[in-house]
């Protein structure tokens, strides 16, 4: 069986992407497995040079941690990732893994410090290429599109793929990770706001007919209460509650509790459960539903 040059090219691209993802994760995984452990203390914040051009936006920061090696050497290092919403505070203790031969090569044992996003992006790109490759084989039936190791025909045979079943698997393979990421991101945002947010009292000043973006990203039209509050520095901000007025009993003059992050007071919200949890619940339930559907497809029941 002859393999076309296109298949060879796609094979090389996929292998290079897999190697790149492995390279991105290699140092962090190596330190996680073989590095020595120590307890570090956050002694400050390292500001990135990547400042936002938007007014009121804070600089990206990373924790600066100091720890003592097994040889008694004091090491101070900064994290590998920068964010404007840092949950750590000065004085917090965190676990670190470091290289005995080069203690400054340190990995903070925090989820956000591992390069999962860039590695996941590269792996996702490789995965999409493979899915499109399989789709081409199913649609054309051209045996020359087979990969050099004949792995894709084995996958097609094992899962009994055809031009009808494959699109369902393709869509589910994209929808499930999207729901997982959506549930994680929205829940982490809610937890961060509820844990580290500043609470104050806002007042309903009236209503305005407008379009408002809900916490799950969709748009809603209706008559929305206008809520004004002052942050810790005395600057006034106006927010719209996510519920349209027929569903909300808020009226002019009512006082409500508002919560906001210190570095994003313009993104304050009313401190009620429906401002935080509908989006994580939606993404979570949709992810579970898609997983059940994927199981039925793989079992040949659909």
C-alpha positions as CSV (number, residue, x, y, z in Angstrom):
1,X,0.0,0.0,0.0
2,X,1.4,3.4,-1.1
3,X,1.3,6.3,1.3
4,X,0.9,9.7,-0.3
5,X,3.3,12.6,0.3
6,X,0.4,14.4,2.0
7,X,0.1,11.7,4.6
8,X,3.9,11.8,5.2
9,X,3.7,15.6,5.7
10,X,0.8,15.3,8.1
11,X,2.6,12.6,10.0
12,X,5.7,14.8,10.4
13,X,3.5,17.8,11.5
14,X,1.7,15.7,14.1
15,X,5.0,14.2,15.5
16,X,6.6,17.7,15.7
17,X,3.5,19.0,17.6
18,X,3.7,16.1,20.0
19,X,7.4,16.7,20.5
20,X,6.8,20.4,21.1
21,X,4.1,19.7,23.7
22,X,6.5,17.3,25.4
23,X,9.2,19.9,25.4
24,X,6.9,22.5,26.9
25,X,6.0,20.2,29.8
26,X,9.4,18.4,30.1
27,X,11.0,20.7,32.7
28,X,7.9,21.0,34.9
29,X,7.3,17.2,34.8
30,X,11.0,16.5,35.4
31,X,11.0,18.7,38.5
32,X,7.7,17.3,39.7
33,X,9.1,13.7,39.6
34,X,12.8,14.1,40.5
35,X,13.0,17.6,42.1
36,X,13.6,18.1,45.8
37,X,10.7,19.4,47.8
38,X,10.8,22.5,50.0
39,X,8.3,24.9,51.6
40,X,8.5,28.4,50.3
41,X,7.1,31.7,51.5
42,X,5.6,34.4,49.3
43,X,7.7,37.5,50.0
44,X,6.4,39.8,47.3
45,X,5.1,40.1,43.8
46,X,7.1,40.3,40.5
47,X,5.4,42.7,38.1
48,X,5.5,41.8,34.4
49,X,6.4,44.4,31.8
50,X,3.2,43.5,30.0
51,X,0.9,46.3,31.1
52,X,-2.6,46.6,29.8
53,X,-3.3,49.7,27.7
54,X,-6.8,49.9,29.1
55,X,-7.3,52.5,31.9
56,X,-7.8,50.9,35.4
57,X,-6.3,47.6,34.4
58,X,-3.6,46.3,36.8
59,X,-0.2,45.0,35.7
60,X,0.3,41.2,35.4
61,X,2.0,39.8,38.5
62,X,3.6,36.6,39.6
63,X,4.4,35.5,43.2
64,X,8.0,35.9,44.4
65,X,8.9,33.0,46.7
66,X,11.8,32.4,49.0
67,X,12.8,29.0,50.2
68,X,15.8,27.2,51.8
69,X,17.5,24.3,50.0
70,X,18.7,21.1,51.8
71,X,22.2,22.7,51.8
72,X,20.9,25.7,53.6
73,X,21.0,28.1,50.6
74,X,18.4,30.8,50.5
75,X,16.8,31.0,47.0
76,X,14.3,33.6,45.8
77,X,12.5,33.0,42.5
78,X,9.5,34.2,40.7
79,X,6.7,32.1,39.3
80,X,6.4,31.1,35.6
81,X,3.0,32.5,35.0
82,X,1.7,36.1,35.3
83,X,-1.9,37.1,36.0
84,X,-3.9,40.1,37.1
85,X,-6.0,37.9,39.5
86,X,-3.5,36.4,41.8
87,X,-5.0,34.4,44.7
88,X,-1.7,34.2,46.7
89,X,-0.8,36.9,49.2
90,X,2.5,37.9,50.8
91,X,3.2,35.5,53.7
92,X,1.4,32.5,52.2
93,X,3.3,29.2,52.2
94,X,3.5,27.1,49.1
95,X,5.3,23.9,48.2
96,X,8.1,24.0,45.6
97,X,10.2,21.4,43.7
98,X,13.7,22.4,42.7
99,X,16.7,21.0,40.9
100,X,19.5,20.2,43.4
101,X,22.2,21.1,40.8
102,X,20.4,24.4,39.9
103,X,18.1,25.5,42.7
104,X,16.8,28.5,40.8
105,X,15.2,26.0,38.4
106,X,12.1,25.8,40.5
107,X,8.6,24.6,39.9
108,X,5.8,26.0,42.2
109,X,3.5,23.1,43.0
110,X,0.4,25.1,42.0
111,X,-1.9,24.1,39.1
112,X,-1.6,27.5,37.4
113,X,2.2,27.3,37.4
114,X,2.3,24.3,35.1
115,X,2.4,25.1,31.4
116,X,-0.9,23.2,30.8
117,X,-2.4,25.9,28.6
118,X,0.3,26.2,25.9
119,X,0.9,22.4,26.0
120,X,-2.9,21.8,25.7
121,X,-3.1,24.2,22.8
122,X,-0.4,22.4,20.9
123,X,-1.9,18.9,21.7
124,X,-5.4,20.2,20.7
125,X,-4.0,21.4,17.4
126,X,-2.4,18.0,16.7
127,X,-5.7,16.3,17.7
128,X,-7.7,18.5,15.3
129,X,-5.3,17.5,12.5
130,X,-5.8,13.9,13.3
131,X,-9.6,14.2,13.3
132,X,-9.6,16.0,10.0
133,X,-7.2,13.4,8.6
134,X,-9.6,10.6,9.7
135,X,-12.5,12.5,8.1
136,X,-10.6,12.7,4.8
137,X,-10.0,9.0,4.8
138,X,-13.7,8.3,5.6
139,X,-15.1,10.7,3.0
140,X,-12.7,9.8,0.1
141,X,-12.0,6.2,0.8
142,X,-8.6,6.8,-0.6
143,X,-6.2,4.2,0.9
144,X,-3.2,6.4,0.0
145,X,-4.2,8.8,2.7
146,X,-3.3,6.1,5.3
147,X,-0.6,7.1,7.8
148,X,2.8,5.3,7.5
149,X,2.2,3.2,10.6
150,X,-1.4,2.3,9.6
151,X,-2.7,3.5,13.0
152,X,-5.6,5.5,11.7
153,X,-7.3,2.6,9.8
154,X,-7.0,0.6,13.1
155,X,-8.7,3.4,14.9
156,X,-11.5,3.6,12.3
157,X,-12.0,-0.2,12.5
158,X,-12.0,-0.3,16.3
159,X,-14.6,2.4,16.8
160,X,-16.6,1.4,13.7
161,X,-16.3,4.9,12.3
162,X,-18.3,5.9,9.2
163,X,-19.3,9.3,7.6
164,X,-22.3,9.4,10.0
165,X,-20.8,8.3,13.3
166,X,-17.6,10.3,12.9
167,X,-19.1,13.8,12.8
168,X,-20.9,13.0,16.1
169,X,-17.6,12.0,17.7
170,X,-15.9,15.0,16.2
171,X,-18.4,17.4,17.6
172,X,-18.4,15.7,21.0
173,X,-14.6,15.7,21.1
174,X,-14.7,19.5,20.9
175,X,-17.8,20.1,23.0
176,X,-16.7,18.1,26.0
177,X,-13.4,19.9,26.6
178,X,-15.1,23.2,26.0
179,X,-17.7,22.4,28.7
180,X,-14.9,21.2,31.1
181,X,-12.9,24.4,30.5
182,X,-16.0,26.5,30.8
183,X,-17.1,24.9,34.1
184,X,-13.6,25.2,35.5
185,X,-13.1,28.8,34.4
186,X,-16.5,30.1,35.6
187,X,-16.3,28.2,38.9
188,X,-12.8,29.5,39.6
189,X,-13.9,33.0,38.8
190,X,-16.8,32.7,41.1
191,X,-14.7,31.2,43.9
192,X,-12.1,33.9,43.5
193,X,-14.7,36.6,43.7
194,X,-16.4,35.1,46.7
195,X,-13.1,34.4,48.5
196,X,-11.1,37.5,47.7
197,X,-13.8,40.0,46.8
198,X,-14.5,43.2,48.7
199,X,-18.1,43.6,49.9
200,X,-19.9,46.9,49.9
201,X,-23.4,48.2,49.7
202,X,-24.9,49.4,46.4
203,X,-28.2,51.2,45.7
204,X,-30.7,50.8,42.9
205,X,-31.0,54.2,41.2
206,X,-33.5,53.2,38.6
207,X,-34.0,51.0,35.6
208,X,-32.8,51.1,32.0
209,X,-34.0,49.2,29.0
210,X,-30.8,47.6,27.6
211,X,-29.0,44.5,26.6
212,X,-26.9,42.8,29.3
213,X,-24.3,40.0,29.0
214,X,-25.1,37.2,31.4
215,X,-22.5,35.3,33.3
216,X,-22.7,32.4,30.8
217,X,-21.8,34.8,28.0
218,X,-25.2,35.1,26.4
219,X,-27.2,38.3,25.9
220,X,-30.4,39.2,27.6
221,X,-32.7,42.1,26.7
222,X,-35.0,43.7,29.2
223,X,-35.5,46.4,31.8
224,X,-32.5,46.2,34.1
225,X,-32.0,47.8,37.5
226,X,-29.1,50.3,37.6
227,X,-27.0,49.8,40.7
228,X,-24.5,52.3,41.9
229,X,-21.7,51.6,44.5
230,X,-18.5,53.2,45.6
231,X,-15.3,51.2,45.8
232,X,-12.7,51.5,48.6
233,X,-11.2,54.5,47.0
234,X,-14.5,56.3,46.7
235,X,-14.9,56.0,43.0
236,X,-18.4,55.4,41.8
237,X,-19.3,52.4,39.6
238,X,-22.6,51.4,38.0
239,X,-23.6,47.8,37.3
240,X,-26.6,46.0,35.9
241,X,-28.0,42.9,37.6
242,X,-28.2,39.8,35.4
243,X,-32.0,39.4,35.9
244,X,-34.5,41.4,34.0
245,X,-36.9,43.4,36.1
246,X,-40.0,41.2,35.8
247,X,-37.9,38.4,37.3
248,X,-36.3,40.7,39.9
249,X,-38.1,42.6,42.7
250,X,-35.5,45.3,42.8
251,X,-36.8,48.9,42.6
252,X,-35.3,52.4,42.9
253,X,-34.0,53.0,46.4
254,X,-33.4,49.4,47.3
255,X,-30.0,48.5,48.8
256,X,-28.1,45.4,47.8
257,X,-24.8,43.9,48.7
258,X,-22.1,44.2,45.9
259,X,-18.9,42.3,45.7
260,X,-15.9,43.2,43.5
261,X,-12.2,42.4,43.2
262,X,-9.9,45.2,44.4
263,X,-8.1,45.4,41.0
264,X,-11.4,45.2,39.0
265,X,-14.0,47.3,40.8
266,X,-15.7,48.0,37.5
267,X,-16.6,44.3,37.3
268,X,-18.5,44.2,40.5
269,X,-21.7,42.2,40.8
270,X,-24.6,41.8,43.1
271,X,-23.6,39.2,45.8
272,X,-26.3,36.6,45.1
273,X,-26.0,32.9,44.1
274,X,-27.5,33.5,40.7
275,X,-24.7,35.8,39.7
276,X,-22.1,33.1,40.3
277,X,-23.3,29.5,39.9
278,X,-25.7,29.2,36.9
279,X,-22.8,29.3,34.4
280,X,-20.7,26.6,36.2
281,X,-23.8,24.5,36.6
282,X,-24.8,24.9,32.9
283,X,-21.3,23.9,31.6
284,X,-21.1,21.1,34.1
285,X,-24.5,19.6,33.2
286,X,-23.8,20.0,29.5
287,X,-20.5,18.3,29.9
288,X,-22.1,15.3,31.7
289,X,-24.8,15.1,29.0
290,X,-22.2,15.1,26.3
291,X,-20.1,12.4,28.1
292,X,-23.2,10.2,28.3
293,X,-23.9,10.8,24.6
294,X,-20.3,10.0,23.8
295,X,-20.5,6.7,25.7
296,X,-23.7,5.7,23.8
297,X,-22.0,6.5,20.5
298,X,-18.9,4.5,21.3
299,X,-21.0,1.5,22.4
300,X,-22.9,1.6,19.1
301,X,-26.2,2.5,20.7
302,X,-26.4,5.6,18.6
